[in-house]
Amino acid sequence: MDKKRFSIRRHITLVLTLLTVLIVLLIGVCVAVVREQSRIRLTSAADSYLSLLTRTLENQLVIQESYITSQVLNSEELHRLGFGEGHTQAYLDSYKLHTGFSSAMAAGNDVTALYLYSEPNSILMSEYATAQVGRPTETQIQKTNLEETLRSMVDAKTLNDERWTSYVVSGQQYWVRAVHYYGAWLISVVNLDRQCSQATDGMLAFAQPDGVLLAGTRPEEGELSHYISLTAETEGLVLEYYVPSTDMDLDNAMNLALAVGITAVLAAICFVIWYLRSNVVHPLDALVDAMRRISAGDLSVRADWNPVNLELQQVKEAFNVMLNEIETLKIEQYEQKLDAERQEMAALKMQIRPHFFLNNLKLIYALAETGQTQQIQRMILLLSKHLRYVMDYKRETTSLRDETNFCQNYMEMTGIGQKFPPICRVTVSLDLQEMQLPAMTLLTLAENSVKHATRPDRPLTVQITAKSLPMEGEKLVNITVRDNGDGFPEEVMKELNSGKQMATGHYGLTNVQRRCALLFGPDFAMTFTNAAAGGAVVEMYIPLPDAAEEAKEEEKHETVDRG
């Protein structure tokens, strides 16, 4: 009993695949463990930092609120400033209150400024954070803008005196607490944007409880997964802290040793793979690839590898001799097939021409009956040009430029004597002007629109568009012919798209499909649809090789001809 045989290539592939999978799994597990440990450490450090920042900010906000509230309740100077009094007394009271600002500011490193504003006496005094290490400072322009804004808000009765509130001044976000005794105000201000800028290891942001961002920045939506995000809330203010989740410990000794060990194993596997591929797998792959290309119809392939053993060398020589014999027979068969296709295309072309002749003769007859002599003369000139084009029986293909020109000539000819002459618009890319297609392809589509889409209450419009759609290894040309008629009936459209040899009542359209398929090959596609706004739409998709592929194809045929 014969044993079940497996190819060498399969054995090698299986062993190397299993080995690679095991190593990849090992690397993945190690990296995942190290990354998770690092993430836990980063999360713990970030949580500690955010907790400290939150407690510090909360304490300072409480201290500030306690200070200004205490002054409002207990300060006789502030009570006097709440009402109009003598200028000298108001100044002395303001000065005495202001002298206590420095100690209040010292208790709150994150506080930007303290303000005293006596509305009845029009006195404004302020104390700003000094430029010490780690403390935010304001520019002179920002200080001026802050003072003017706060003064105007007090005067306009728009400053919130019930709780901490956010305000934007000159593009900066401030957290403001204001209390007052009649017309005397004490205001504590924290610059949230400057607070955010002090976060060095991550991104700090302030937001409202409903999620509206006040200050700072958040990671982009697509990058949020790369950050560790933590939140905390204090005094109606939500602190958001984002720390990059990158592994910061991969350079330690353990990870370095692991990386070196895995690298050494992978290097050994790579060497084994290279050796086996060079001496066994590569020749076998080349042979299998050549056989697949032959199955796909490419007989120009030859075995061009250089085997290191005698057996594969003999297989190579026998393989090439066999291909030479097959290609010789294939060329003869191909020439016979081309001759048969030329005859079929000529027969299909003859089926299309009677449509033009009959329609034009009917039109001339109608003009003669109505006595439109000048129109008949014009018609004869257009018709002579048209007949010269369609009566060229030797012409199998024509350029896209000539075809669209004669479509316009045909539309002008059919518009003679009509109340609403048809309109033909053409848009063709410059690189497609000389593209070849079967003669009267677009002419047949235009004639079909005139026949089935013309309406008595408006002019028929036929739009012809041709453009290139670049694709890998080839160029796809899209030619679209659409009109503004009623479109295809559902049954007719279904029959045309079915790919049958002849669609009942639409022989011209079916012939166009067949002739284009003969010229462009099996990859040619033609669809019939109705536009959403109304009208029939015919689209052709023609695959053409790019310049490099055409050069290779010509070189191949030249080689065959010389052989």
Stockholm file with secondary structure:
# STOCKHOLM 1.0

chainA/1-563         MDKKRFSIRRHITLVLTLLTVLIVLLIGVCVAVVREQSRIRLTSAADSYLSLLTRTLENQLVIQESYITSQVLNSEELHRLGFGEGHTQAYLDSYKLHTGFSSAMAAGNDVTALYLYSEPNSILMSEYATAQVGRPTETQIQKTNLEETLRSMVDAKTLNDERWTSYVVSGQQYWVRAVHYYGAWLISVVNLDRQCSQATDGMLAFAQPDGVLLAGTRPEEGELSHYISLTAETEGLVLEYYVPSTDMDLDNAMNLALAVGITAVLAAICFVIWYLRSNVVHPLDALVDAMRRISAGDLSVRADWNPVNLELQQVKEAFNVMLNEIETLKIEQYEQKLDAERQEMAALKMQIRPHFFLNNLKLIYALAETGQTQQIQRMILLLSKHLRYVMDYKRETTSLRDETNFCQNYMEMTGIGQKFPPICRVTVSLDLQEMQLPAMTLLTLAENSVKHATRPDRPLTVQITAKSLPMEGEKLVNITVRDNGDGFPEEVMKELNSGKQMATGHYGLTNVQRRCALLFGPDFAMTFTNAAAGGAVVEMYIPLPDAAEEAKEEEKHETVDRG
#=GR chainA/1-563 SS CCCCCCCHHHHHHHHHHHHHHHHHHHHHHHHHHHHHHHHHHHHHHHHHHHHHHHHHHHHHHHHHHHHHHHHHHHCHHHHHHTSCCCHHHHHHHHHHHHHTHHHHHHTCTTCCEEEEEETTTTEEEEEECCCCTTCCCCCHHHHHHHHHHHHHHHHTTCSCCSSCEEEEETTEEEEEEEEEETTEEEEEEEEHHHHHHTCCSSEEEEECTTSCEEEECCCCGGGGGGEEEEEEEETTEEEEEEEECCCSCTTSHHHHHHHHHHHHHHHHHHHHHHHHIIIIIHHHHHHHHHHHHHHTTCTTCCCCCCCSSHHHHHHHHHHHHHHHHHHHHHHHHHHHHHHHHHHHHHHHHHHHHHHHHHHHHHHHHHHHHHTCHHHHHHHHHHHHHHHHHHTCTTCCEEEHHHHHHHHHHHHHHHTTTCSSCCEEEEEECGGGTTCEEETTHHHHHHHHHHHHHCBTTBCCEEEEEEEEEEETTEEEEEEEEEESSSCCCHHHHHHHHTTCSCCTTCHHHHHHHHHHHHHHCTTCEEEEEECTTSSEEEEEEEEEECHHHHHHHHHHHHHHHHC
#=GC SS_cons         CCCCCCCHHHHHHHHHHHHHHHHHHHHHHHHHHHHHHHHHHHHHHHHHHHHHHHHHHHHHHHHHHHHHHHHHHHCHHHHHHTSCCCHHHHHHHHHHHHHTHHHHHHTCTTCCEEEEEETTTTEEEEEECCCCTTCCCCCHHHHHHHHHHHHHHHHTTCSCCSSCEEEEETTEEEEEEEEEETTEEEEEEEEHHHHHHTCCSSEEEEECTTSCEEEECCCCGGGGGGEEEEEEEETTEEEEEEEECCCSCTTSHHHHHHHHHHHHHHHHHHHHHHHHIIIIIHHHHHHHHHHHHHHTTCTTCCCCCCCSSHHHHHHHHHHHHHHHHHHHHHHHHHHHHHHHHHHHHHHHHHHHHHHHHHHHHHHHHHHHHHTCHHHHHHHHHHHHHHHHHHTCTTCCEEEHHHHHHHHHHHHHHHTTTCSSCCEEEEEECGGGTTCEEETTHHHHHHHHHHHHHCBTTBCCEEEEEEEEEEETTEEEEEEEEEESSSCCCHHHHHHHHTTCSCCTTCHHHHHHHHHHHHHHCTTCEEEEEECTTSSEEEEEEEEEECHHHHHHHHHHHHHHHHC
//
